[in-house]
Amino acid sequence: MAPLVNIGFWGDVTSSMDWCEENYEWTPYIAEFFNSWSSLAMVLLGEACARMNPTGNPAFTLLGRSITVVGIGSWLFHATLKYSMQMTDELPMLWAVSVACYTMLTTQYNVNRSALKWGLSSWIFFISLLTAGFSGKIQFFLFQANFNILTYVMAYLCWRAKRDLENAQMRHVAKLFSAGIKWYAIAGIVWLIDTNLCTYINGRGANSVLPFNMQLHAWWHVLASFGLIYLVVLMMGHYCLVKDVPFKLRYICGVFPYIYTH
């Protein structure tokens, strides 16, 4: 938790979380400068997913747009540290992962799409109301519990996709799973360090072992987005495999994967 050192344009902090970055250090109009601008990594990822969707499945476009909304909400949250803006960050995260779950479940299983859509939507709507209606530790638990459960479901579904791609002799595509999980795991470790060890890494006071703040939460945004690139492209490749759509995997600068159909 970062103490409120300066009072900026948005006034007192009302969000349930105040991250390790010092508030209003660079400008009076942005509470957490690095945490705000690093959120644009998610906007870029979301727009890339939405615009570079060769599958023909509109669910991937919706997934991309929902990630874009997460990035915009994250920018607003970190820029203001207001509770209302915190909801524009956290609630879209629930919506985005639910869209991903729907996309993967309907790809891998013969399910009733209408029933799954309404059931998943109703649950997320209910959890969104509860999350927005509480504050403090209760709010934190409600959001983290539901988001992490859906994230673990997605990890399992992506593992199944990897297995199917391996069985289809597409190991080069299946490797996207391990790459995505690796980057997402690194991002998670960075998030935990920033959240739990702020006093020792914030570059301020006698307890800090570092002479400067490494802005680890900002790196979480970038690293998590980087991991998601691999996992979303894995999902697209698996969808094309299931639907018998020929495709090829390519990389931009040898780092950023994408697929195209032919």
C-alpha positions in Angstrom: 0.0 0.0 0.0 1.4 3.4 -1.0 0.6 6.2 1.4 -1.1 9.3 0.0 1.8 11.7 -0.1 0.2 14.4 -2.3 -3.3 15.6 -2.9 -4.0 15.9 -6.6 -6.8 16.8 -8.9 -9.0 13.8 -8.0 -8.8 14.4 -4.2 -8.7 11.7 -1.5 -8.3 8.0 -2.4 -11.7 6.2 -2.2 -10.6 2.9 -3.9 -10.1 -0.2 -1.8 -6.6 -0.5 -3.2 -3.8 2.0 -3.3 -0.8 0.5 -5.1 2.9 0.9 -4.4 3.5 3.8 -6.7 3.6 7.1 -5.0 0.5 9.2 -5.7 0.6 12.4 -7.9 4.4 12.3 -8.1 4.6 13.4 -11.7 1.4 15.4 -12.4 -1.5 16.5 -10.3 -3.9 15.1 -12.8 -2.8 11.4 -12.7 -2.6 9.7 -9.3 -0.4 6.8 -10.5 1.5 7.8 -13.5 3.3 4.6 -14.5 0.4 2.3 -13.5 -1.9 4.4 -15.7 0.1 4.6 -18.9 1.2 0.9 -18.7 -2.5 0.0 -18.9 -2.4 0.9 -22.5 -0.6 -2.4 -23.2 -4.0 -4.1 -22.6 -5.7 -1.6 -25.0 -3.2 -2.5 -27.7 -3.6 -6.2 -27.1 -7.4 -5.9 -27.2 -7.5 -4.0 -30.4 -5.0 -6.3 -32.0 -7.2 -9.3 -31.1 -10.3 -7.6 -32.4 -8.8 -6.3 -35.6 -6.6 -9.4 -36.4 -9.3 -12.0 -36.0 -9.0 -14.4 -39.0 -11.3 -17.1 -37.5 -14.6 -15.6 -38.6 -15.9 -16.2 -35.0 -17.3 -12.9 -33.6 -16.6 -14.2 -30.1 -12.9 -13.4 -30.6 -13.8 -9.9 -31.7 -15.9 -9.5 -28.6 -13.1 -10.9 -26.5 -10.7 -8.4 -28.0 -13.0 -5.5 -27.3 -13.6 -6.6 -23.7 -9.8 -6.6 -23.2 -9.7 -3.1 -24.6 -12.4 -2.0 -22.1 -10.2 -3.6 -19.3 -7.3 -1.5 -20.4 -9.3 1.7 -20.5 -10.9 1.0 -17.1 -7.4 0.3 -15.6 -6.2 3.6 -16.9 -9.1 5.4 -15.3 -8.7 3.5 -12.0 -5.0 4.2 -11.6 -5.3 7.8 -12.8 -8.0 8.7 -10.2 -7.8 6.0 -7.4 -11.6 6.5 -7.1 -13.8 3.5 -6.1 -16.2 4.1 -9.1 -13.2 4.0 -11.5 -11.9 0.8 -9.7 -15.1 -0.9 -10.8 -14.4 0.1 -14.5 -11.2 -1.9 -14.1 -12.2 -4.9 -12.1 -15.7 -5.6 -13.5 -14.6 -5.7 -17.2 -11.9 -8.2 -16.1 -14.7 -10.5 -15.0 -16.6 -9.9 -18.2 -13.5 -10.5 -20.4 -12.6 -13.8 -18.8 -16.2 -15.0 -19.0 -16.2 -14.2 -22.7 -13.0 -16.3 -23.1 -14.6 -19.2 -21.1 -17.7 -19.1 -23.3 -15.5 -19.1 -26.5 -13.4 -22.0 -25.4 -16.3 -24.1 -23.9 -18.3 -23.8 -27.1 -15.3 -24.7 -29.1 -14.3 -27.8 -27.1 -17.6 -29.1 -26.0 -21.0 -29.8 -27.5 -22.9 -27.6 -25.2 -26.2 -25.7 -25.4 -24.9 -22.3 -26.5 -28.0 -20.4 -25.4 -28.1 -22.0 -22.0 -24.4 -21.4 -21.4 -24.6 -17.8 -22.6 -27.5 -17.0 -20.3 -26.2 -19.0 -17.3 -22.7 -17.5 -17.5 -24.1 -14.0 -18.1 -26.5 -14.2 -15.2 -23.7 -15.4 -12.8 -21.3 -12.6 -13.9 -24.1 -10.0 -13.6 -24.8 -11.3 -10.0 -21.1 -11.3 -9.0 -20.7 -7.8 -10.6 -23.5 -6.4 -8.4 -22.0 -8.0 -5.3 -18.5 -6.8 -6.1 -19.7 -3.2 -6.8 -21.9 -3.2 -3.7 -19.2 -4.0 -1.2 -15.9 -2.4 -0.3 -12.7 -3.3 1.6 -11.7 -6.9 2.2 -15.1 -8.3 1.2 -15.0 -6.6 -2.2 -11.4 -7.7 -2.7 -12.3 -11.3 -1.8 -15.4 -11.4 -4.0 -13.5 -10.1 -7.0 -10.3 -12.1 -6.6 -12.2 -15.4 -5.8 -14.4 -15.2 -8.9 -11.8 -13.9 -11.2 -9.2 -16.5 -10.2 -11.7 -19.4 -10.5 -12.6 -18.3 -14.0 -8.9 -17.9 -14.8 -8.1 -21.4 -13.6 -10.9 -22.7 -15.8 -9.4 -20.9 -18.7 -6.0 -22.3 -18.0 -7.4 -25.8 -18.1 -9.2 -25.2 -21.3 -6.1 -23.7 -22.9 -4.2 -26.8 -21.7 -6.8 -29.0 -23.5 -6.3 -26.8 -26.6 -2.6 -27.4 -26.4 -3.1 -31.2 -26.2 -5.4 -31.2 -29.2 -2.8 -29.2 -31.2 0.0 -31.6 -30.2 -2.2 -34.5 -31.3 -2.7 -32.8 -34.6 1.1 -32.5 -35.1 1.0 -28.7 -34.5 3.5 -28.5 -31.8 4.8 -25.2 -32.9 1.3 -23.8 -32.2 0.9 -25.8 -29.0 4.1 -24.1 -27.6 2.1 -20.9 -27.4 0.5 -22.4 -24.2 3.8 -22.8 -22.3 5.0 -19.3 -23.5 1.8 -17.7 -22.4 1.7 -19.4 -19.0 5.3 -18.5 -18.4 4.8 -14.8 -19.0 1.6 -14.8 -17.1 3.3 -16.5 -14.1 6.1 -14.0 -14.1 3.5 -11.2 -14.1 1.7 -12.8 -11.2 4.9 -13.0 -9.2 5.6 -9.4 -9.9 2.0 -8.5 -8.8 2.4 -10.4 -5.5 5.8 -8.7 -4.8 4.4 -5.3 -5.4 1.3 -5.9 -3.4 2.9 -7.6 -0.3 6.4 -6.1 -0.1 5.8 -2.5 -1.0 7.5 -1.2 2.1 10.7 -2.9 1.1 10.8 -2.0 -2.6 9.2 1.4 -2.8 12.5 3.4 -2.7 11.4 5.4 0.3 12.1 5.2 4.0 14.6 3.2 6.0 12.9 -0.2 5.3 13.3 -0.1 1.5 16.1 -2.2 0.2 16.0 -0.4 -3.2 17.0 3.2 -3.9 14.1 3.6 -6.3 10.6 2.2 -7.0 10.7 -0.4 -9.7 7.0 0.2 -10.6 6.2 -3.5 -10.5 2.5 -3.0 -10.9 3.1 -1.2 -14.2 5.3 -4.2 -15.3 2.4 -6.5 -14.3 0.2 -4.8 -16.8 2.8 -5.2 -19.6 3.8 -8.8 -18.7 0.2 -10.0 -18.3 -0.7 -8.5 -21.6 2.3 -10.2 -23.2 1.3 -13.5 -21.8 -2.3 -13.1 -23.0 -1.1 -12.5 -26.5 0.2 -16.0 -26.7 -2.9 -17.5 -25.0 -5.4 -15.7 -27.2 -3.5 -16.7 -30.4 -3.5 -20.3 -29.1 -7.3 -20.1 -28.7 -7.7 -18.8 -32.2 -5.4 -21.6 -33.6 -7.3 -24.3 -31.7 -10.6 -22.9 -33.0 -9.3 -23.1 -36.6 -8.2 -26.7 -36.0 -11.6 -27.7 -34.6 -13.4 -26.0 -37.5 -11.0 -27.4 -40.1 -9.9 -23.9 -41.2 -6.3 -24.0 -42.6 -4.1 -21.5 -40.9 -0.4 -20.5 -40.4 1.3 -19.1 -37.3 3.6 -16.2 -37.8 5.5 -13.8 -35.5 6.1 -10.1 -35.7 9.7 -9.3 -34.9 10.1 -12.9 -33.8 8.1 -12.2 -30.6 4.4 -11.3 -31.1 2.5 -14.3 -32.5 -0.5 -14.1 -34.9 -2.3 -16.4 -37.2 -3.7 -16.0 -40.7 -6.0 -18.3 -42.7 -5.4 -19.3 -46.2 
